[in-house]
């Protein structure tokens, strides 16, 4: 089945810096890659997603890139703000693991210091 | 309405109790999910309902019993749980089909004594 690895597990940046979180996946048939932000005491919230027919997607300060050949995708946050502090999860959905099953990475705790 | 609601927010139960978790959405989604999340871990899929029928059961112990009475509601019935079942239980919903965003609820924090 699908396996997703995520790095780093923790990331500390200064306000205004950029943050990059990287994920690799194992199932070459995976075709959907969402990123979730989870704040303390809340459920995960989708912040951006990308499909396998697209190499990059951007939404204001957030961007995601996908390299299908290398089977990795990354989240880029520019001009970080303290409110970006949260745990971020990447996920992948593979055709062979059930069309609705998301496999999550282990999470990255992002801390943005003022 | 783009919200998934879950009740209760917190639940403490003994190992002999029977309780239920409830989830509701009014987005017209026909797929609904239960996830279990332990502290500092990612969500783990438990069950998926598609068009009110159970489509995925990730080998979850029978002390967890899901129910989807209609397209807007999802229940998780709990019986004879163990302390290691203490976790955040998340409900999510989506359109049926590939690449459809899953909307998560805030979760129920369950403690089993």
Interface residues (C-beta under 8 A of the other chain):
Chain A: X31 X32 X34 X36 X41 X42 X43 X44 X45 X46 X49 X51 X89 X93 X95 X98 X99 X100 X101 X102 X104 X105 X106 X107
Chain B: X4 X31 X33 X40 X41 X42 X43 X44 X45 X48 X50 X55 X56 X90 X92 X94 X96 X97 X98 X99 X100 X101 X102 X103 X104 X105 X106 X107
